[in-house]
Amino acid sequence: MHSDPIADMLTRMRNAIMAGHESVEVPMSKPKAEIARILKEAGYIEDWSVLEGLNGGQGALKIYLKYLGPKRNVIVGIERVSRPGRRVYVGRTEVPQVLKGLGVAVLSTTKGVMTGEDARKAGVGGEVLLKVW
């Protein structure tokens, strides 16, 4: 049992990228689906879909990874920021920029899960879930 399902998702994605897989499956949850939606919008993954679970079970999230060419994946680095043992919150003025705007920070805010850029525009802070570049 993993105490940090988002870190588990990122690790599975990292491993799948290193192995050159086209897609990776992770156990389904709403926050992970929201993260996948943002990664697609930001152009870090090709697509994602929800696979139904058997007998109304949990189901899985299938993430289609994106590559620029052989051994050239779009995601160079993906890092969990806030963890169950150490939550990282920022105010609306402290929303982090990743590599001077080349990467994306994903925040969980009162207005839902969004990129750091969208959080700045909306004038909200929140929990910094992860950074990707």
DSSP file (Angstrom, degrees, kcal/mol; ACC not computed):
  #  RESIDUE AA STRUCTURE BP1 BP2  ACC     N-H-->O    O-->H-N    N-H-->O    O-->H-N    TCO  KAPPA ALPHA  PHI   PSI    X-CA   Y-CA   Z-CA
    1    1 A M              0   0    0      0, 0.0     2,-0.4     0, 0.0     3,-0.0   0.000 360.0 360.0 360.0 122.4    0.0    0.0    0.0
    2    2 A H        -     0   0    0      1,-0.1     6,-0.0     3,-0.0     0, 0.0  -0.733 360.0-157.6 -89.6 135.3    1.5    3.3   -1.1
    3    3 A S  S    S+     0   0    0     -2,-0.4    -1,-0.1     1,-0.2     0, 0.0   0.595  89.4  48.2 -85.6 -10.4    0.9    6.3    1.2
    4    4 A D     >  +     0   0    0      1,-0.1     4,-1.9    79,-0.1    -1,-0.2  -0.753  61.8 176.3-131.4  87.8    1.5    8.7   -1.7
    5    5 A P  H  > S+     0   0    0      0, 0.0     4,-2.1     0, 0.0    -1,-0.1   0.800  81.5  55.2 -62.9 -29.7   -0.5    7.7   -4.8
    6    6 A I  H  > S+     0   0    0      2,-0.2     4,-2.4     1,-0.2     5,-0.2   0.916 107.6  48.4 -70.9 -41.4    0.6   10.7   -6.8
    7    7 A A  H  > S+     0   0    0      1,-0.2     4,-2.4     2,-0.2    -1,-0.2   0.889 110.8  52.8 -62.6 -37.7    4.3   10.0   -6.2
    8    8 A D  H  X S+     0   0    0     -4,-1.9     4,-2.5     2,-0.2    -2,-0.2   0.914 108.4  50.2 -62.5 -43.3    3.6    6.4   -7.3
    9    9 A M  H  X S+     0   0    0     -4,-2.1     4,-2.2     1,-0.2    -2,-0.2   0.923 111.5  47.7 -60.1 -46.0    2.0    7.7  -10.5
   10   10 A L  H  X S+     0   0    0     -4,-2.4     4,-2.8     1,-0.2    -1,-0.2   0.886 111.4  50.8 -64.8 -39.3    5.0    9.9  -11.3
   11   11 A T  H  X S+     0   0    0     -4,-2.4     4,-2.8     2,-0.2    -1,-0.2   0.917 109.9  49.7 -64.7 -43.1    7.4    7.0  -10.6
   12   12 A R  H  X S+     0   0    0     -4,-2.5     4,-2.3     2,-0.2    -2,-0.2   0.897 112.6  47.9 -62.3 -39.5    5.4    4.7  -12.9
   13   13 A M  H  X S+     0   0    0     -4,-2.2     4,-2.4     2,-0.2    -2,-0.2   0.934 111.7  49.8 -65.3 -45.4    5.5    7.4  -15.6
   14   14 A R  H  X S+     0   0    0     -4,-2.8     4,-2.4     1,-0.2    -2,-0.2   0.925 113.0  46.7 -57.9 -46.8    9.3    8.0  -15.1
   15   15 A N  H  X S+     0   0    0     -4,-2.8     4,-1.9     1,-0.2    -1,-0.2   0.897 111.6  50.6 -64.0 -41.3    9.9    4.2  -15.4
   16   16 A A  H  X>S+     0   0    0     -4,-2.3     5,-2.7     2,-0.2     4,-0.5   0.880 110.9  49.6 -64.8 -38.1    7.7    3.8  -18.5
   17   17 A I  H ><5S+     0   0    0     -4,-2.4     3,-1.0     3,-0.2    -2,-0.2   0.929 110.0  50.2 -65.3 -45.6    9.6    6.8  -20.1
   18   18 A M  H 3<5S+     0   0    0     -4,-2.4    -2,-0.2     1,-0.3    -1,-0.2   0.858 113.3  46.5 -61.2 -34.8   12.9    5.2  -19.3
   19   19 A A  H 3<5S-     0   0    0     -4,-1.9    -1,-0.3    -5,-0.2    -2,-0.2   0.521 113.3-120.9 -85.8  -5.9   11.8    1.9  -20.8
   20   20 A G  T <<5 +     0   0    0     -3,-1.0    -3,-0.2    -4,-0.5    -2,-0.1   0.751  51.2 166.5  74.8  24.0   10.4    3.7  -23.9
   21   21 A H      < -     0   0    0     -5,-2.7    -1,-0.2    -6,-0.2    44,-0.1  -0.378  39.5-137.8 -71.9 151.6    6.8    2.4  -23.4
   22   22 A E  S    S+     0   0    0      1,-0.1    43,-2.2    42,-0.1     2,-0.3   0.843  82.5   4.9 -75.4 -34.6    3.9    4.0  -25.3
   23   23 A S  E     -A   64   0A   0     41,-0.3     2,-0.3    -7,-0.1    41,-0.2  -0.924  59.8-152.4-146.0 168.4    1.6    4.1  -22.3
   24   24 A V  E     -A   63   0A   0     39,-2.0    39,-3.2    -2,-0.3     2,-0.4  -0.995  12.4-142.0-143.8 144.2    1.4    3.4  -18.6
   25   25 A E  E     +A   62   0A   0     -2,-0.3    37,-0.2    37,-0.2    -2,-0.0  -0.906  19.2 177.0-111.4 137.9   -1.5    2.5  -16.4
   26   26 A V  E     -A   61   0A   0     35,-2.4    35,-3.5    -2,-0.4     3,-0.1  -0.957  43.5 -86.2-131.8 151.9   -2.0    3.7  -12.8
   27   27 A P  E     -A   60   0A   0      0, 0.0    33,-0.3     0, 0.0     2,-0.1  -0.326  57.2-106.3 -57.6 139.2   -4.8    3.1  -10.3
   28   28 A M        +     0   0    0     31,-1.9     2,-0.3    23,-0.1    22,-0.0  -0.403  50.3 151.4 -73.6 139.0   -7.6    5.6  -11.0
   29   29 A S     >  -     0   0    0     -2,-0.1     4,-2.2     1,-0.1     5,-0.2  -0.947  50.8-115.1-156.8 155.2   -8.3    8.6   -8.7
   30   30 A K  H  > S+     0   0    0     -2,-0.3     4,-2.4     1,-0.2     5,-0.2   0.920 114.4  50.7 -59.8 -46.4   -9.8   12.0   -9.4
   31   31 A P  H  > S+     0   0    0      0, 0.0     4,-2.2     0, 0.0    -1,-0.2   0.902 111.4  49.0 -59.9 -38.2   -6.7   13.9   -8.4
   32   32 A K  H  > S+     0   0    0      2,-0.2     4,-2.5     1,-0.2    -2,-0.2   0.885 109.7  51.6 -68.2 -37.1   -4.6   11.8  -10.8
   33   33 A A  H  X S+     0   0    0     -4,-2.2     4,-2.2     2,-0.2    -1,-0.2   0.897 109.9  50.2 -63.7 -39.4   -7.1   12.2  -13.6
   34   34 A E  H  X S+     0   0    0     -4,-2.4     4,-2.1     2,-0.2    -2,-0.2   0.899 110.2  49.6 -65.1 -40.6   -6.9   16.0  -13.0
   35   35 A I  H  X S+     0   0    0     -4,-2.2     4,-2.6     1,-0.2    -2,-0.2   0.917 110.6  50.3 -63.4 -43.3   -3.0   15.8  -13.2
   36   36 A A  H  X S+     0   0    0     -4,-2.5     4,-2.1     1,-0.2    -2,-0.2   0.899 108.3  53.3 -61.3 -40.8   -3.3   13.8  -16.4
   37   37 A R  H  X S+     0   0    0     -4,-2.2     4,-2.5     1,-0.2    -1,-0.2   0.919 111.5  45.4 -60.1 -44.1   -5.6   16.4  -17.9
   38   38 A I  H  X S+     0   0    0     -4,-2.1     4,-2.6     2,-0.2    -2,-0.2   0.903 109.8  53.5 -68.0 -41.1   -3.2   19.2  -17.1
   39   39 A L  H  <>S+     0   0    0     -4,-2.6     5,-3.1     2,-0.2     6,-1.0   0.872 112.1  46.5 -61.8 -35.5   -0.2   17.3  -18.4
   40   40 A K  H ><5S+     0   0    0     -4,-2.1     3,-1.4     4,-0.2    -2,-0.2   0.942 112.0  49.4 -69.8 -47.4   -2.1   16.8  -21.7
   41   41 A E  H 3<5S+     0   0    0     -4,-2.5    -2,-0.2     1,-0.3    -1,-0.2   0.866 111.8  49.5 -58.5 -37.0   -3.1   20.5  -21.9
   42   42 A A  T 3<5S-     0   0    0     -4,-2.6    -1,-0.3    -5,-0.2    -2,-0.2   0.514 118.3-114.5 -82.7  -4.1    0.5   21.5  -21.3
   43   43 A G  T < 5S+     0   0    0     -3,-1.4    -3,-0.2    -4,-0.3    -2,-0.1   0.681  82.2 119.5  84.2  18.3    1.6   19.1  -24.0
   44   44 A Y  S   <S+     0   0    0     -5,-3.1    22,-0.6    -6,-0.2     2,-0.3   0.725  75.0  33.8 -89.5 -22.2    3.6   16.7  -21.8
   45   45 A I  E    S-B   65   0A   0     -6,-1.0    20,-0.2    20,-0.2    -2,-0.2  -0.934  73.0-131.3-129.9 157.5    1.6   13.6  -22.7
   46   46 A E  E    S-     0   0A   0     18,-2.0     2,-0.3    -2,-0.3    19,-0.2   0.945  76.5 -48.7 -68.9 -50.5   -0.2   12.5  -25.8
   47   47 A D  E     -B   64   0A   0     17,-1.2    17,-2.8     2,-0.0     2,-0.3  -0.955  48.1-140.2-170.0 178.4   -3.5   11.6  -24.1
   48   48 A W  E     -B   63   0A   0     -2,-0.3     2,-0.3    15,-0.2    15,-0.2  -0.982  13.2-175.1-152.9 155.2   -5.1    9.8  -21.2
   49   49 A S  E     -B   62   0A   0     13,-2.2    13,-3.3    -2,-0.3     2,-0.5  -0.976  26.2-115.8-149.0 162.3   -8.2    7.7  -20.7
   50   50 A V  E     -B   61   0A   0     -2,-0.3     2,-0.5    11,-0.2    11,-0.2  -0.888  21.2-153.9-103.4 126.7  -10.1    6.0  -17.8
   51   51 A L  E     -B   60   0A   0      9,-3.5     9,-2.4    -2,-0.5   -23,-0.1  -0.881  25.2-120.2 -98.5 125.4  -10.3    2.2  -17.9
   52   52 A E        -     0   0    0     -2,-0.5     7,-0.2     7,-0.2     2,-0.2  -0.331  24.5-125.0 -66.6 143.5  -13.4    0.9  -16.1
   53   53 A G    >   -     0   0    0      4,-0.6     3,-0.9     5,-0.1     2,-0.2  -0.489  31.3 -94.9 -83.7 158.7  -12.8   -1.4  -13.1
   54   54 A L  G >  S+     0   0    0      1,-0.3     3,-1.3     2,-0.2     5,-0.1  -0.520 103.9   0.9 -73.3 139.8  -14.4   -4.8  -12.9
   55   55 A N  G 3  S-     0   0    0      1,-0.3    -1,-0.3    -2,-0.2    -2,-0.0   0.878 137.8 -51.5  49.7  44.9  -17.6   -5.0  -10.9
   56   56 A G  G <  S+     0   0    0     -3,-0.9    -1,-0.3     1,-0.1    -2,-0.2   0.760  99.8 155.7  67.8  23.9  -17.5   -1.3  -10.2
   57   57 A G    <   -     0   0    0     -3,-1.3    -4,-0.6     1,-0.1    -1,-0.1   0.020  60.5 -79.4 -72.7-173.0  -13.9   -1.5   -8.9
   58   58 A Q        -     0   0    0      1,-0.1    -5,-0.1    -6,-0.1    -1,-0.1   0.846  61.1-159.2 -61.2 -40.0  -11.4    1.3   -8.8
   59   59 A G        -     0   0    0     -7,-0.2   -31,-1.9    -5,-0.1     2,-0.3  -0.239  14.1 -95.1  81.9-179.5  -10.4    1.2  -12.5
   60   60 A A  E     -AB  27  51A   0     -9,-2.4    -9,-3.5   -33,-0.3     2,-0.5  -0.937  13.5-128.7-139.2 159.8   -7.2    2.6  -14.0
   61   61 A L  E     -AB  26  50A   0    -35,-3.5   -35,-2.4    -2,-0.3     2,-0.6  -0.946  22.2-154.0-108.3 123.5   -5.9    5.7  -15.7
   62   62 A K  E     -AB  25  49A   0    -13,-3.3   -13,-2.2    -2,-0.5     2,-0.6  -0.894   8.4-163.5-104.0 122.2   -4.1    5.0  -18.9
   63   63 A I  E     -AB  24  48A   0    -39,-3.2   -39,-2.0    -2,-0.6     2,-0.7  -0.912   8.9-149.7-109.7 121.5   -1.5    7.6  -19.8
   64   64 A Y  E     -AB  23  47A   0    -17,-2.8   -18,-2.0    -2,-0.6   -17,-1.2  -0.810  21.8-139.2 -92.1 113.6   -0.2    7.8  -23.4
   65   65 A L  E     - B   0  45A   0    -43,-2.2     2,-0.4    -2,-0.7   -20,-0.2  -0.299   9.4-133.7 -75.0 156.4    3.3    9.1  -23.2
   66   66 A K        -     0   0    0    -22,-0.6     8,-2.2   -20,-0.1     9,-0.4  -0.927  20.5-175.3-117.7 133.2    4.6   11.6  -25.8
   67   67 A Y  E     -C   73   0B   0     -2,-0.4     6,-0.3     6,-0.3   -22,-0.0  -0.948  24.9-154.1-126.3 146.8    8.0   11.4  -27.6
   68   68 A L  E    S-     0   0B   0      4,-3.9     5,-0.2    -2,-0.4    -1,-0.1   0.645  80.2 -41.9 -88.0 -18.3    9.7   13.8  -30.0
   69   69 A G  E >  S-C   72   0B   0      3,-1.0     3,-2.2     0, 0.0    -1,-0.3  -0.953  98.4 -27.2 174.9-175.3   11.6   10.9  -31.5
   70   70 A P  T 3  S-     0   0    0      0, 0.0     3,-0.0     0, 0.0   -50,-0.0  -0.373 132.4  -4.4 -59.3 129.7   13.5    7.8  -30.5
   71   71 A K  T 3  S+     0   0    0      1,-0.1     2,-0.5    -2,-0.1   -51,-0.0   0.669 109.4 109.9  60.4  18.3   14.8    8.2  -27.0
   72   72 A R  E <   -C   69   0B   0     -3,-2.2    -4,-3.9     0, 0.0    -3,-1.0  -0.765  47.1-179.0-124.2  87.0   13.6   11.8  -26.9
   73   73 A N  E     -C   67   0B   0     -2,-0.5    -6,-0.3    -6,-0.3   -29,-0.0  -0.547  32.5-131.0 -85.6 152.5   10.7   12.0  -24.5
   74   74 A V  S    S+     0   0    0     -8,-2.2     2,-0.8    -2,-0.2    -7,-0.1   0.889  94.1  71.6 -67.8 -40.0    8.8   15.3  -23.9
   75   75 A I        +     0   0    0     -9,-0.4    -2,-0.1   -31,-0.3     3,-0.1  -0.697  53.9 170.5 -82.4 112.8    9.1   14.9  -20.1
   76   76 A V  S    S+     0   0    0     -2,-0.8     2,-0.3     1,-0.4    -1,-0.2   0.866  71.0   2.1 -85.6 -43.4   12.7   15.5  -19.1
   77   77 A G        -     0   0    0      2,-0.0    56,-2.8     0, 0.0     2,-0.4  -0.998  56.9-174.5-146.1 146.4   12.0   15.6  -15.4
   78   78 A I  E     -D  132   0C   0     -2,-0.3     2,-0.4    54,-0.2    54,-0.2  -0.978  14.8-177.3-142.8 127.8    9.0   15.2  -13.2
   79   79 A E  E     -D  131   0C   0     52,-3.1    52,-2.5    -2,-0.4     2,-0.4  -0.985  25.8-131.0-137.1 132.5    9.2   15.8   -9.5
   80   80 A R  E     +D  130   0C   0     -2,-0.4    50,-0.3    50,-0.2     3,-0.1  -0.665  26.4 176.3 -78.1 131.3    6.8   15.5   -6.5
   81   81 A V        +     0   0    0     48,-2.0     2,-0.4    -2,-0.4    48,-0.2   0.863  63.1  45.0-100.7 -62.6    6.8   18.6   -4.4
   82   82 A S  S    S-     0   0    0     46,-1.4    -1,-0.3    47,-0.4     5,-0.3  -0.705  71.0-177.3 -86.9 131.7    4.2   18.2   -1.7
   83   83 A R  B >   -H   86   0D   0      3,-2.3     3,-0.8    -2,-0.4   -79,-0.1  -0.844  42.0-105.0-124.5 162.8    4.2   14.9    0.0
   84   84 A P  T 3  S+     0   0    0      0, 0.0     3,-0.3     0, 0.0    -1,-0.1   0.867 123.9  44.6 -55.1 -34.9    2.0   13.4    2.8
   85   85 A G  T 3  S+     0   0    0      1,-0.3     2,-0.2    -3,-0.0    -3,-0.0   0.696 127.3  27.2 -81.5 -18.5    4.8   13.9    5.3
   86   86 A R  B <  S-H   83   0D   0     -3,-0.8    -3,-2.3     2,-0.0    -1,-0.3  -0.704  74.7-163.3-148.6  89.3    5.6   17.4    4.1
   87   87 A R        -     0   0    0     -3,-0.3     2,-0.6    -5,-0.3    -5,-0.1  -0.499   7.6-152.4 -74.7 140.6    2.9   19.5    2.5
   88   88 A V        +     0   0    0     40,-0.2    40,-2.5    -2,-0.2     2,-0.4  -0.949  17.3 177.8-119.6 113.2    4.0   22.5    0.5
   89   89 A Y  E     -E  127   0C   0     -2,-0.6     2,-0.4    38,-0.2    38,-0.2  -0.869   6.8-166.9-113.2 147.7    1.6   25.4    0.2
   90   90 A V  E     -E  126   0C   0     36,-2.7    36,-1.6    -2,-0.4     2,-0.1  -0.970  18.5-125.6-131.1 149.5    2.1   28.7   -1.5
   91   91 A G    >   -     0   0    0     -2,-0.4     3,-1.5    34,-0.2     4,-0.3  -0.350  42.5 -94.8 -81.1 172.2    0.2   31.9   -1.4
   92   92 A R  T 3  S+     0   0    0      1,-0.3     3,-0.4    31,-0.2    32,-0.2   0.747 127.0  50.0 -64.2 -21.2   -1.0   33.5   -4.7
   93   93 A T  T 3  S+     0   0    0      1,-0.2    -1,-0.3    30,-0.1    32,-0.0   0.586 108.1  53.4 -90.3  -9.9    2.1   35.7   -4.9
   94   94 A E    <   +     0   0    0     -3,-1.5    -1,-0.2     2,-0.1    -2,-0.2   0.219  67.5 142.5-109.8  14.4    4.5   32.8   -4.3
   95   95 A V        -     0   0    0     -3,-0.4    -3,-0.0    -4,-0.3    30,-0.0  -0.383  54.6-118.2 -59.5 124.1    3.4   30.4   -7.1
   96   96 A P        -     0   0    0      0, 0.0     2,-0.4     0, 0.0     9,-0.2  -0.278  15.2-143.4 -71.9 148.5    6.6   28.8   -8.4
   97   97 A Q        -     0   0    0      7,-0.1     2,-0.6    19,-0.1     3,-0.3  -0.911  17.6-137.9-103.2 136.9    7.9   29.1  -11.9
   98   98 A V  S >>>S-     0   0    0      5,-0.5     5,-2.6    -2,-0.4     3,-0.8  -0.864  78.2 -19.6-100.6 122.6    9.6   26.0  -13.2
   99   99 A L  G >45S-     0   0    0     -2,-0.6     3,-1.7     1,-0.2    -1,-0.2   0.907 125.3 -55.8  45.9  52.6   12.9   26.6  -15.1
  100  100 A K  G 345S-     0   0    0     -3,-0.3    -1,-0.2     1,-0.3    -2,-0.0   0.836 112.4 -42.2  51.8  38.7   12.0   30.3  -15.7
  101  101 A G  G <45S+     0   0    0     -3,-0.8    -1,-0.3     2,-0.0    -2,-0.2   0.383 117.0 106.2  95.4  -4.5    8.7   29.3  -17.3
  102  102 A L  T <<5S+     0   0    0     -3,-1.7    -3,-0.2    -4,-0.6     2,-0.2   0.767  82.3  42.7 -78.5 -23.9   10.0   26.3  -19.4
  103  103 A G  S   <S-     0   0    0     -5,-2.6    -5,-0.5    28,-0.0     2,-0.4  -0.476  83.1-119.2-110.6-175.4    8.3   23.8  -17.1
  104  104 A V  E     -F  132   0C   0     28,-3.0    28,-2.5    -2,-0.2     2,-0.4  -0.987   8.6-152.2-131.4 134.9    5.0   23.6  -15.3
  105  105 A A  E     -F  131   0C   0     -2,-0.4    11,-2.3    -9,-0.2     2,-0.5  -0.873  16.1-147.3 -98.9 139.5    4.0   23.5  -11.7
  106  106 A V  E     -FG 130 115C   0     24,-2.9    23,-2.3    -2,-0.4    24,-1.3  -0.942  19.1-172.1-110.9 123.6    0.8   21.7  -10.9
  107  107 A L  E     -FG 128 114C   0      7,-3.3     7,-2.6    -2,-0.5     2,-0.7  -0.865  24.6-140.6-117.1 146.9   -1.2   23.1   -8.0
  108  108 A S  E     +FG 127 113C   0     19,-2.7    19,-2.4    -2,-0.3     5,-0.2  -0.938  39.5 170.3-101.2 114.3   -4.3   21.9   -6.1
  109  109 A T  E >   - G   0 112C   0      3,-2.1     3,-1.6    -2,-0.7    17,-0.2  -0.605  52.6 -97.9-118.3 177.0   -6.3   25.1   -5.4
  110  110 A T  T 3  S+     0   0    0     15,-0.5     3,-0.1     1,-0.3    16,-0.1   0.724 126.1  54.3 -67.2 -19.7   -9.7   26.0   -4.0
  111  111 A K  T 3  S-     0   0    0      1,-0.4    -1,-0.3     8,-0.0     2,-0.1   0.162 125.1 -92.7 -98.9  17.8  -10.7   26.4   -7.7
  112  112 A G  E <   -G  109   0C   0     -3,-1.6    -3,-2.1     2,-0.1     2,-0.4  -0.441  64.4 -33.8 104.2-178.2   -9.5   22.9   -8.6
  113  113 A V  E    S+G  108   0C   0     -5,-0.2     2,-0.3    -2,-0.1    -5,-0.2  -0.665  73.9 150.2 -82.0 130.0   -6.2   21.5   -9.9
  114  114 A M  E     -G  107   0C   0     -7,-2.6    -7,-3.3    -2,-0.4     2,-0.1  -0.950  46.4 -85.5-152.7 169.7   -4.4   23.9  -12.3
  115  115 A T  E  >  -G  106   0C   0     -2,-0.3     4,-2.3    -9,-0.2    -9,-0.2  -0.359  41.9-111.4 -75.5 161.6   -1.0   24.9  -13.6
  116  116 A G  H  > S+     0   0    0    -11,-2.3     4,-2.3     1,-0.2     5,-0.1   0.879 119.5  54.4 -59.1 -38.1    1.0   27.5  -11.7
  117  117 A E  H  > S+     0   0    0    -12,-0.2     4,-2.2     1,-0.2    -1,-0.2   0.923 109.4  46.0 -62.9 -45.8    0.4   30.0  -14.6
  118  118 A D  H  > S+     0   0    0      1,-0.2     4,-2.5     2,-0.2    -1,-0.2   0.870 110.9  53.7 -65.1 -36.1   -3.4   29.6  -14.4
  119  119 A A  H  X>S+     0   0    0     -4,-2.3     5,-2.5     2,-0.2     4,-0.9   0.905 108.3  49.7 -64.9 -40.8   -3.2   29.9  -10.6
  120  120 A R  H ><5S+     0   0    0     -4,-2.3     3,-0.5     2,-0.2    -2,-0.2   0.933 112.4  47.5 -61.7 -45.0   -1.3   33.2  -11.0
  121  121 A K  H 3<5S+     0   0    0     -4,-2.2    -2,-0.2     1,-0.2    -1,-0.2   0.886 114.0  46.8 -62.4 -39.5   -3.9   34.4  -13.5
  122  122 A A  H 3<5S-     0   0    0     -4,-2.5    -1,-0.2    -5,-0.2    -2,-0.2   0.598 110.5-125.6 -79.4 -11.0   -6.8   33.4  -11.2
  123  123 A G  T <<5 +     0   0    0     -4,-0.9     2,-0.3    -3,-0.5    -3,-0.2   0.858  65.9 126.5  69.9  35.7   -5.0   35.0   -8.2
  124  124 A V      < -     0   0    0     -5,-2.5    -1,-0.3   -32,-0.2     2,-0.2  -0.923  42.7-159.3-125.5 153.1   -5.0   31.9   -6.1
  125  125 A G        +     0   0    0     -2,-0.3   -15,-0.5    -3,-0.1     2,-0.3  -0.414  24.7 142.7-107.6-169.7   -2.4   29.9   -4.2
  126  126 A G  E     -E   90   0C   0    -36,-1.6   -36,-2.7    -2,-0.2     2,-0.5  -0.991  51.8 -29.9 166.4-160.7   -2.6   26.3   -3.1
  127  127 A E  E     -EF  89 108C   0    -19,-2.4   -19,-2.7    -2,-0.3     2,-1.0  -0.759  51.8-133.1 -89.8 126.9   -0.7   23.0   -2.6
  128  128 A V  E     + F   0 107C   0    -40,-2.5   -46,-1.4    -2,-0.5   -40,-0.2  -0.698  28.2 178.0 -80.7 105.6    2.2   22.5   -5.0
  129  129 A L  E     -     0   0C   0    -23,-2.3   -48,-2.0    -2,-1.0   -47,-0.4   0.943  55.5 -27.4 -76.0 -49.3    1.6   18.9   -6.2
  130  130 A L  E     -DF  80 106C   0    -24,-1.3   -24,-2.9   -50,-0.3     2,-0.4  -0.978  46.6-131.5-160.1 166.9    4.4   18.5   -8.7
  131  131 A K  E     -DF  79 105C   0    -52,-2.5   -52,-3.1    -2,-0.3     2,-0.4  -0.981  22.1-174.1-126.0 142.1    6.7   20.1  -11.2
  132  132 A V  E      DF  78 104C   0    -28,-2.5   -28,-3.0    -2,-0.4   -54,-0.2  -0.997 360.0 360.0-137.3 141.8    7.3   18.9  -14.7
  133  133 A W              0   0    0    -56,-2.8   -55,-0.2    -2,-0.4    -1,-0.1   0.299 360.0 360.0-149.6 360.0    9.8   20.0  -17.3
